[in-house]
């Protein structure tokens, strides 16, 4: 297993807006939680539509690891984790190797604390232009765009541009939307940003892990259970929270690697009706979109 740290390859994690995030964390400390037995990570949550890895057959044929780029902000970097080994890309790598075999995956953790979509998009585009191109991009996006005064319309445009760039590079993608946290001050505004990420993914047929909805429902059903997955600031995840995220992602990737060759990800396409009496041949498969 090769698991570069967040400082690997082209970029190093910085203390981006750490003061602002710290102040926000202090505001969250008093968030109330009910007591009671904690529920387990909701394993029924899955990315939708299902992840398709058109590259899987090629990866197997070449006998090389599946190259995964995990990019985003503090959730990807691992803020709140006890060590780099406990962030979600590291925990995901362990689960994938347990299922697919030792040396079967290579994950680059390109998370930067406090980063919002414009900066992530610039880095993503550079990663896609720098060989070797990843087979799969895990893009966690959108939370800091709300916190730091972004615009949902602009966020949708940025996510769409990133998804288009991933498609053009021939990689697959799985989008991870914003986290829910108990101290959201303007729920309607926050959810407009969640909807923006969802709309950008849906318009392109890109799989989305609905992290926000999952965490919000979890908080309603079992506040103590959700609290047990959050760090001291009640905002970032802790080791258990990152384990839960890895548990939700791993089955989708394992299933996609095991699936037979199929059409690449993308929006539904209209099917052409062949002329009657004609032995029409199907057009060749389109190149891998994601």
LOKOL-312622 format. One record per residue (C-alpha): z, y, x; residue in three letters. Coordinates in steps of 0.25 Angstrom, whole numbers, padded with zeros to 4 digits, always signed. Example, Ala and Ser with C-alpha at 12.3 -4.5 7.8 and 13.67 -1.06 7.14 Angstrom:
+0031-0018+0049ALA
+0029-0004+0055SER
END
This chain:
+0000+0000+0000UNK
-0004+0014+0005UNK
+0004+0025-0002UNK
+0002+0039+0004UNK
+0012+0049+0002UNK
+0010+0062-0006UNK
+0007+0068+0008UNK
-0004+0059+0011UNK
-0019+0062+0012UNK
-0022+0076+0010UNK
-0010+0083+0004UNK
+0005+0084+0006UNK
+0015+0086-0005UNK
+0021+0100-0005UNK
+0032+0107-0012UNK
+0023+0113-0023UNK
+0031+0121-0033UNK
+0043+0113-0030UNK
+0052+0124-0033UNK
+0046+0126-0047UNK
+0048+0111-0050UNK
+0062+0111-0045UNK
+0065+0122-0054UNK
+0059+0115-0065UNK
+0067+0102-0062UNK
+0080+0110-0062UNK
+0077+0115-0076UNK
+0075+0100-0081UNK
+0089+0095-0076UNK
+0095+0098-0089UNK
+0085+0090-0097UNK
+0093+0081-0107UNK
+0091+0066-0108UNK
+0097+0056-0117UNK
+0105+0044-0112UNK
+0101+0030-0115UNK
+0094+0018-0109UNK
+0082+0021-0102UNK
+0068+0015-0106UNK
+0059+0010-0096UNK
+0046+0016-0091UNK
+0036+0015-0103UNK
+0027+0005-0098UNK
+0018+0006-0110UNK
+0012+0019-0105UNK
-0002+0017-0099UNK
-0013+0027-0094UNK
-0023+0029-0105UNK
-0034+0026-0105UNK
-0032+0014-0096UNK
-0035+0016-0081UNK
-0048+0011-0076UNK
-0051+0009-0061UNK
-0066+0007-0059UNK
-0062+0007-0044UNK
-0054-0006-0046UNK
-0065-0016-0043UNK
-0069-0008-0031UNK
-0055-0007-0025UNK
-0053-0022-0027UNK
-0067-0025-0021UNK
-0064-0016-0009UNK
-0050-0022-0007UNK
-0044-0009-0005UNK
-0032-0002-0012UNK
-0033+0006-0025UNK
-0033+0020-0021UNK
-0024+0029-0030UNK
-0022+0044-0029UNK
-0009+0048-0036UNK
-0010+0063-0037UNK
-0002+0074-0045UNK
+0011+0081-0043UNK
+0026+0077-0042UNK
+0025+0065-0051UNK
+0015+0059-0041UNK
+0022+0065-0028UNK
+0035+0059-0033UNK
+0045+0070-0036UNK
+0058+0065-0040UNK
+0056+0051-0034UNK
+0066+0046-0024UNK
+0055+0043-0013UNK
+0040+0043-0012UNK
+0041+0028-0014UNK
+0046+0031-0028UNK
+0035+0041-0033UNK
+0025+0035-0043UNK
+0013+0033-0034UNK
+0022+0025-0024UNK
+0028+0016-0036UNK
+0014+0015-0042UNK
+0009+0009-0028UNK
+0020-0001-0028UNK
+0016-0006-0042UNK
+0001-0006-0040UNK
+0003-0015-0027UNK
+0012-0024-0034UNK
+0002-0026-0045UNK
-0011-0025-0036UNK
-0007-0030-0023UNK
-0002-0024-0010UNK
-0011-0013-0004UNK
-0019-0012-0018UNK
-0016+0003-0020UNK
-0016+0015-0011UNK
-0009+0027-0018UNK
-0010+0041-0013UNK
+0001+0050-0018UNK
-0004+0064-0020UNK
+0007+0070-0028UNK
+0012+0084-0025UNK
+0024+0090-0031UNK
+0022+0102-0040UNK
+0007+0101-0040UNK
-0001+0105-0053UNK
-0015+0101-0057UNK
-0024+0111-0049UNK
-0018+0107-0036UNK
-0018+0092-0039UNK
-0033+0093-0043UNK
-0037+0099-0030UNK
-0030+0088-0022UNK
-0036+0078-0031UNK
-0050+0082-0029UNK
-0047+0082-0014UNK
-0042+0068-0015UNK
-0054+0063-0022UNK
-0063+0069-0012UNK
-0056+0062+0000UNK
-0059+0048+0002UNK
-0054+0038-0001UNK
-0055+0042-0016UNK
-0044+0036-0024UNK
-0047+0025-0034UNK
-0037+0031-0044UNK
-0030+0044-0046UNK
-0017+0045-0053UNK
-0016+0060-0057UNK
-0003+0065-0062UNK
-0005+0079-0067UNK
+0000+0090-0076UNK
+0015+0093-0075UNK
+0015+0104-0065UNK
+0004+0111-0072UNK
+0013+0113-0084UNK
+0025+0117-0076UNK
+0018+0127-0067UNK
+0011+0134-0079UNK
-0003+0127-0079UNK
-0012+0127-0091UNK
-0016+0114-0099UNK
-0030+0118-0100UNK
-0031+0120-0085UNK
-0024+0107-0082UNK
-0034+0099-0091UNK
-0045+0105-0083UNK
-0038+0101-0070UNK
-0035+0087-0074UNK
-0049+0085-0079UNK
-0055+0090-0066UNK
-0047+0081-0058UNK
-0051+0069-0067UNK
-0065+0073-0065UNK
-0063+0073-0050UNK
-0057+0059-0050UNK
-0068+0054-0059UNK
-0079+0060-0049UNK
-0072+0053-0037UNK
-0073+0040-0044UNK
-0058+0038-0045UNK
-0049+0033-0057UNK
-0038+0042-0062UNK
-0025+0041-0070UNK
-0019+0053-0075UNK
-0004+0055-0076UNK
+0000+0067-0085UNK
+0013+0075-0085UNK
+0027+0070-0085UNK
+0036+0073-0097UNK
+0050+0079-0093UNK
+0062+0083-0102UNK
+0062+0098-0099UNK
+0047+0102-0103UNK
+0049+0116-0109UNK
+0036+0117-0116UNK
+0032+0104-0121UNK
+0019+0109-0129UNK
+0014+0116-0116UNK
+0018+0104-0107UNK
+0011+0094-0116UNK
-0002+0103-0116UNK
-0003+0100-0101UNK
-0001+0085-0104UNK
-0012+0085-0114UNK
-0021+0092-0104UNK
-0019+0081-0094UNK
-0022+0071-0105UNK
-0034+0078-0110UNK
-0040+0079-0096UNK
-0038+0064-0094UNK
-0043+0060-0108UNK
-0056+0067-0107UNK
-0059+0059-0095UNK
-0054+0046-0099UNK
-0044+0046-0088UNK
-0031+0038-0090UNK
-0019+0046-0092UNK
-0004+0041-0090UNK
+0003+0049-0101UNK
+0016+0051-0093UNK
+0020+0063-0101UNK
+0019+0056-0115UNK
+0026+0044-0109UNK
+0038+0052-0103UNK
+0039+0061-0116UNK
+0040+0048-0124UNK
+0050+0042-0115UNK
+0059+0054-0115UNK
+0059+0054-0130UNK
+0063+0039-0131UNK
+0072+0038-0119UNK
+0076+0051-0112UNK
+0085+0044-0102UNK
+0074+0034-0099UNK
+0065+0045-0095UNK
+0076+0053-0088UNK
+0078+0041-0079UNK
+0064+0043-0074UNK
+0065+0057-0070UNK
+0070+0064-0057UNK
+0082+0074-0056UNK
+0074+0085-0062UNK
+0070+0078-0075UNK
+0055+0081-0072UNK
+0050+0072-0060UNK
+0051+0057-0060UNK
+0060+0049-0052UNK
+0058+0035-0046UNK
+0059+0029-0060UNK
+0049+0039-0066UNK
+0039+0036-0055UNK
+0041+0021-0057UNK
+0038+0023-0071UNK
+0025+0031-0068UNK
+0021+0020-0058UNK
+0024+0009-0069UNK
+0015+0016-0079UNK
+0003+0018-0069UNK
+0003+0005-0062UNK
-0002-0004-0073UNK
-0013+0005-0076UNK
-0018+0004-0062UNK
-0016-0011-0061UNK
-0024-0014-0074UNK
-0035-0005-0069UNK
-0036-0012-0056UNK
-0036-0025-0063UNK
-0047-0022-0073UNK
-0061-0026-0072UNK
-0072-0016-0068UNK
-0073-0006-0080UNK
-0078+0008-0084UNK
-0072+0019-0076UNK
-0062+0029-0083UNK
-0068+0040-0091UNK
-0070+0045-0105UNK
-0075+0036-0116UNK
-0091+0036-0115UNK
-0100+0034-0127UNK
-0108+0021-0127UNK
-0123+0022-0128UNK
-0130+0013-0138UNK
-0141+0005-0132UNK
-0154+0006-0140UNK
-0157-0006-0149UNK
-0165-0017-0143UNK
-0163-0012-0129UNK
-0156-0020-0118UNK
-0149-0007-0113UNK
-0142-0008-0100UNK
-0128-0001-0099UNK
-0128+0011-0089UNK
-0121+0008-0076UNK
-0106+0011-0076UNK
-0102+0025-0073UNK
-0095+0028-0059UNK
-0080+0027-0059UNK
-0074+0039-0066UNK
-0060+0038-0062UNK
END
